[in-house]
Amino acid sequence: MRFARCVRGNEQFAISGYSVIKNGDIVTIVGLLDDVRNATEILGVECAGDVLNDRSQLDYRRIFVSNPAVCGKTLRQVGLFRNYEGIVTRIRRGDRDFIPNAETTIMPGDRLRVIAPRENISAISKYIGDSYHEASEFNILTFGLGLAMGIALGTVVVTLPMGIGTFEIGPVAGCLVAALILGALGRTGPLTWYLPYGASMSLRQLGLVVFLSCAGIKAGALLHSAPINLSALFAGACITTVASLVTIVMARMIAGKSWPFIGGVLSGLQTQPAVLGFAVGRCGNDRVEAGYTAVFPLSMLLKIIFVQIFLLVMES
């Protein structure tokens, strides 16, 4: 829950963490229905008047984040209240609305619900950006640097102990690991590592289509000559089913994860972007990607290592 505005006599102001409310004030609060009801009981009584339509002193606006200078920073670092006496009561990211706090990181493409003195709204809008055109473009420099670091990481040769062998994680897993690290950093000085939401979704869909097309073309050329072994197909189906069921039970009953997160975990367990695309399409939830990225690097690494151990055992 978050406080928005305070009406004290003829004065209105946005409520920050440093504001003090007094007996007789009228305050507006934003949150889930049950939380708002509980807060109303704790604070006092519900006011019958409508103060939201009075925009003579305070105004509110949805502002689109497009200024690279604020992307990757927390609301505390941006300092809207410190500089403009404004606060952010809600953030819409993709199709999801949530209530932020001072440590919430602003992402490119976010839409901020800002309340501030009427004369400061235009300045806040200019500072945050509010440009769909700028937000649709991404920084080629940081995008290229991230790809280069991921590809370089994928070519690093790692030697396993006890003469098991060597392996490379490959450019795909290397780019994912590099993206995880850069995404955690958010920004490095003037460089912002985040992609705008719209650009990220477009690249994701394009990458998935290109990947599946290339895989299909390569496999299709050998399909007519490939022997069909029903026992191998049955064994593979059993292994996939058992591994998936065990993962679901462990993630749900032991770790207590949500179903969208588990869908991402299953996709990462199989290191399969097609499964990820299906899960995202069915769930429409960012937690799917969180589960995928949490599992994919380790799954890829273990598969590479276990294959080499298996070959070593077979040779002996």
C-alpha positions in Angstrom: 0.0 0.0 0.0 1.1 3.6 -0.7 0.0 7.0 0.4 -0.6 9.4 -2.4 -1.9 12.9 -1.4 -2.9 14.7 1.7 -5.5 17.5 1.9 -5.1 19.7 4.9 -7.6 22.6 4.9 -7.0 24.4 1.7 -3.6 22.9 1.1 -2.7 19.8 -0.9 0.6 18.0 -1.1 2.0 14.6 -2.1 3.0 12.3 0.8 6.5 11.1 1.0 8.3 8.9 3.5 9.2 12.1 5.5 5.6 13.5 5.6 3.7 13.7 8.8 -0.1 13.3 8.7 -2.2 14.9 11.4 -5.6 14.3 12.9 -8.3 15.8 10.5 -6.2 15.3 7.3 -7.8 13.7 4.3 -5.3 11.2 2.7 -5.6 9.0 -0.4 -4.1 5.6 -0.5 -3.4 3.1 -3.3 -3.2 -0.6 -2.8 -5.1 -3.9 -3.0 -8.7 -3.8 -1.9 -8.3 -5.7 1.4 -5.2 -3.6 2.3 -7.0 -0.4 1.6 -9.9 -1.5 3.9 -7.5 -2.4 6.7 -5.7 0.9 6.4 -8.9 2.8 6.5 -9.9 1.1 9.7 -6.5 1.9 11.3 -6.4 5.5 10.1 -9.9 6.6 10.8 -13.0 6.7 8.6 -13.6 6.8 4.9 -14.2 10.3 3.5 -17.3 10.8 1.5 -15.9 13.7 -0.5 -14.0 13.3 -3.8 -10.7 15.0 -3.7 -9.3 13.3 -6.8 -11.1 15.6 -9.2 -9.6 18.7 -7.6 -6.4 19.3 -9.7 -5.9 22.9 -8.9 -2.9 22.2 -6.7 -1.9 18.6 -7.3 -2.0 16.9 -10.7 -1.3 13.3 -11.8 -0.2 11.8 -15.0 1.0 8.6 -16.6 4.6 9.2 -17.8 6.5 6.9 -20.1 10.1 6.2 -19.1 12.4 6.9 -22.1 15.3 9.0 -20.6 18.4 6.7 -20.4 19.7 8.9 -17.5 16.9 7.5 -15.2 16.8 3.9 -16.5 18.4 1.4 -14.1 18.1 3.8 -11.1 15.9 3.4 -8.1 13.2 5.8 -7.3 15.3 7.0 -4.4 18.2 7.8 -6.7 15.9 9.6 -9.2 14.7 11.8 -6.4 11.4 13.0 -7.8 10.2 14.2 -4.4 13.5 15.8 -3.5 13.6 17.8 -6.8 10.0 18.2 -7.8 7.9 17.3 -4.7 6.4 14.5 -6.7 5.9 10.8 -6.0 5.2 7.6 -8.0 2.2 5.7 -6.8 2.1 3.0 -9.4 4.2 1.5 -12.1 2.9 -0.3 -15.2 5.5 -2.7 -16.6 4.2 -4.6 -19.7 0.7 -5.7 -18.7 1.3 -5.6 -15.0 0.6 -2.9 -12.5 2.4 -2.8 -9.1 3.0 -0.4 -6.2 6.7 0.6 -6.0 8.9 1.5 -3.1 12.0 3.7 -2.8 14.2 0.8 -3.9 12.2 -0.1 -7.0 14.4 0.1 -10.2 13.0 2.0 -13.1 13.1 0.2 -16.4 12.9 1.6 -19.9 9.4 1.4 -21.2 7.8 1.6 -17.7 4.8 3.9 -17.3 4.9 5.8 -14.0 1.8 7.2 -12.3 3.1 10.4 -10.9 1.4 12.9 -8.6 3.0 16.3 -8.0 2.3 20.0 -7.8 0.6 21.1 -11.0 3.4 23.4 -12.0 6.0 20.6 -11.7 4.3 18.0 -13.8 5.7 19.2 -17.1 9.3 19.3 -15.7 8.9 15.8 -14.3 7.6 14.5 -17.7 10.6 16.1 -19.5 13.0 14.6 -17.0 11.6 11.1 -17.2 11.3 11.3 -21.0 7.7 10.5 -21.9 8.7 9.7 -25.5 7.5 6.5 -27.2 9.9 7.1 -30.1 13.0 7.2 -27.9 11.8 4.2 -25.8 11.4 2.1 -29.0 15.1 2.5 -29.8 17.8 0.6 -27.9 21.5 1.4 -27.3 23.5 -0.4 -30.1 26.7 0.1 -28.1 25.6 -1.7 -24.9 23.7 -4.3 -27.0 26.9 -5.1 -29.0 29.1 -5.1 -26.0 26.8 -7.5 -24.2 26.8 -9.9 -27.2 30.6 -9.7 -27.5 31.1 -10.5 -23.9 28.7 -13.4 -24.1 30.3 -14.9 -27.2 33.8 -14.5 -25.6 32.6 -16.2 -22.5 31.2 -19.1 -24.5 34.5 -19.7 -26.1 36.4 -20.1 -22.8 37.7 -23.7 -22.5 37.3 -25.2 -19.1 39.3 -28.2 -18.1 37.6 -30.7 -15.8 39.5 -32.5 -13.0 40.6 -36.2 -13.1 41.1 -36.1 -16.8 37.3 -36.1 -17.6 37.8 -33.7 -20.4 37.2 -30.1 -21.4 34.2 -28.2 -22.4 32.9 -24.8 -23.6 29.5 -23.5 -22.6 29.0 -22.1 -26.1 27.8 -18.7 -27.4 24.2 -19.2 -26.5 24.8 -20.1 -22.8 27.6 -17.5 -22.7 25.3 -14.7 -23.8 22.7 -15.8 -21.2 25.2 -15.8 -18.4 26.6 -12.4 -19.5 23.0 -11.1 -19.7 22.3 -12.3 -16.2 25.4 -10.5 -14.9 24.7 -7.3 -16.8 21.0 -7.4 -15.9 22.0 -7.6 -12.2 24.3 -4.6 -12.6 21.6 -2.6 -14.4 23.9 0.2 -15.4 27.7 0.9 -15.4 28.3 4.6 -15.2 26.6 6.1 -18.3 25.9 2.7 -19.9 22.5 1.2 -19.4 22.2 -2.6 -19.9 18.5 -2.8 -20.0 16.5 -3.2 -23.2 13.2 -1.3 -23.6 10.3 -3.6 -23.0 8.9 -3.4 -26.5 12.3 -4.0 -28.1 13.0 -6.9 -25.8 9.7 -8.6 -26.7 10.3 -8.2 -30.4 13.8 -9.5 -30.2 12.7 -12.4 -28.1 10.0 -13.5 -30.6 12.3 -13.0 -33.6 15.1 -15.0 -31.9 12.8 -17.8 -31.1 11.4 -18.0 -34.7 14.9 -17.9 -36.2 16.2 -20.6 -33.8 13.3 -22.9 -34.5 13.6 -22.3 -38.3 17.3 -23.1 -38.3 16.8 -26.2 -36.2 14.0 -27.4 -38.4 15.9 -26.8 -41.7 19.0 -28.6 -40.3 17.0 -31.5 -39.0 14.7 -31.8 -42.0 17.6 -32.4 -44.3 18.5 -35.6 -42.4 15.0 -36.7 -41.5 14.4 -39.0 -44.5 17.6 -41.0 -43.8 17.3 -41.0 -40.0 16.4 -44.5 -38.5 13.3 -44.5 -36.4 14.0 -46.4 -33.1 10.8 -46.7 -31.1 12.5 -48.0 -28.0 14.8 -44.9 -28.0 11.9 -42.6 -28.5 10.0 -44.3 -25.6 13.1 -44.1 -23.3 13.5 -40.5 -24.1 9.8 -39.8 -23.4 10.1 -41.6 -20.1 13.2 -39.7 -19.0 11.6 -36.4 -19.9 8.4 -37.2 -18.1 10.0 -38.5 -14.9 12.4 -35.5 -14.8 9.6 -33.1 -15.3 7.4 -34.6 -12.6 10.2 -34.8 -10.1 11.0 -31.1 -10.8 7.3 -30.1 -10.4 7.0 -31.9 -7.0 10.3 -30.5 -5.7 9.6 -26.9 -6.9 6.0 -26.9 -5.7 6.0 -28.8 -2.4 9.5 -28.2 -1.2 10.4 -24.8 -2.5 6.8 -23.5 -2.7 7.3 -21.8 -6.1 4.4 -20.5 -8.2 3.2 -22.3 -11.3 4.5 -19.7 -13.8 7.9 -20.0 -12.1 7.8 -23.8 -12.3 6.9 -23.5 -16.0 10.1 -21.5 -16.5 12.1 -24.0 -14.5 10.9 -26.9 -16.7 11.9 -24.9 -19.8 15.3 -24.3 -18.4 15.7 -27.9 -17.2 15.2 -29.0 -20.8 17.3 -26.1 -22.1 14.5 -25.6 -24.7 13.5 -22.1 -25.9 10.4 -23.5 -27.6 9.1 -24.7 -24.3 9.8 -21.3 -22.8 7.9 -19.6 -25.6 4.9 -21.9 -25.0 5.0 -21.2 -21.2 5.2 -17.5 -21.7 2.4 -17.5 -24.2 0.1 -19.5 -21.8 1.1 -17.7 -18.6 1.9 -14.2 -19.8 3.9 -13.7 -16.6 7.5 -12.4 -16.0 8.1 -15.1 -13.5 8.3 -17.7 -16.3 11.5 -16.0 -17.5 12.8 -15.8 -13.9 12.5 -19.6 -13.5 14.1 -20.2 -16.9 17.1 -18.1 -16.3 17.6 -19.5 -12.8 17.9 -23.0 -14.1 19.2 -22.8 -17.7 22.9 -22.1 -17.1 23.3 -24.9 -14.5 21.3 -27.4 -16.7 23.4 -26.6 -19.7 26.6 -27.0 -17.7 25.6 -30.3 -16.1 24.5 -31.7 -19.5 27.9 -31.0 -21.0 29.8 -32.5 -18.1 27.6 -35.6 -17.8 27.8 -36.3 -21.5 31.6 -36.3 -21.3 31.5 -38.5 -18.1 29.2 -40.9 -19.9 31.5 -41.1 -23.0 34.5 -41.6 -20.7 32.7 -44.5 -18.9 31.6 -46.1 -22.2 35.1 -46.0 -23.6 36.6 -47.7 -20.5 
